[in-house]
Amino acid sequence: MELKVLFIFCLGLGTVLAGRDFYKILGIQKSATTNQIKKAYRKLAKELHPDRNQGDTEKASAQFQDLGAAYETLSDPEKRELYDRCGEECVSKEGAGGGGMDPFASFFGDFGFGFGGNGNQGQREVAKGADIVMDLFVTLEELYSGNFVEITHNKPVLKPAKGTRKCNCRQEMVTRQLGPGRFQMMQQAVCDECPNVKLVNEERVLEVEIEQGMTDGSEQRFTAEGEPHTDGEPGDLRLRIQTSPHSVFERRGDDLYTNVTISLADALAGFELDIEHLDGHKVHIVRDKVTWPGARIRKKGEGMPNYENNNLFGMLYVTFDVQFPKEELTTETKEKLRELLSQNSINKVYNGLRGF
């Protein structure tokens, strides 16, 4: 009986020590890389944010807190090592646990997901510095598979300096007495005295997620990384995605276009070939019919992933060009070709521009 009770006690203790399964919450393997952790977190955070799950607010909030705690722990190498060794209990003892935060407040800046929140209405508007808008050129491979890239950003930061300065200047109505029984109301600039500040350049390393299927013009926003404001808050840094030209593929929406040059013999007799895609997999093409110059085929599901739904892919369009032999053919070879093709000379003159 005592052994049974001891076994149940130890089993219960093990459950307590184990705590929440952060890997299961994020839907990843224990061997997942940091980038895979961030990618999984970002995807689930969009789905589980309480503002998008108004039906059961309490359940949504709990799931979102679990997700935040999982990301906070597994994205930090030291916390992850501690968690792998002895579970959430050890992380909590070290003061590393949490989950009560809103991870969007610090995860790669403010991405502007459009979630609600009206808690600041009615408050005095805070002055804000200008936004900085920059183009971030990325490769088609990164837009196909997704990636995390680091950029170095030199940011001017306000630091304390000697002396004071006039601040929070505003126009207020004041009353002046001009004489007995005579008054005048007028606007006057009123300022406060604030500690002096100076601008100091600081180097910041920002991590940007290139999401699958992003299109040109999509923006990643980093809160308070823009121009400073002496009497207010800094503006934001907005990175605008631009696609670098590619040597093989051209993107149009979710579709990809490429050109292939084949020999005249392959054009007449058929051929097989592999096209290396953006992530390295091969797209196999088989033609057992005549292929004329300008012929185009399409491969379903071999285009770009859709930004809203990464499980959907566009088309891959392949246009063929035929390379004709440049050397002169002998009379005998010409006659054999005519015999093989069973095709007489067709000389037709017509207006090729008609209808355009």
Summary of the structure (lengths in Angstrom):
residues: 356
radius of gyration: 32.9
end to end distance: 94.4
largest distance: 123.8
contacts: 862
relative contact order: 0.10
helix: 28%
strand: 34%
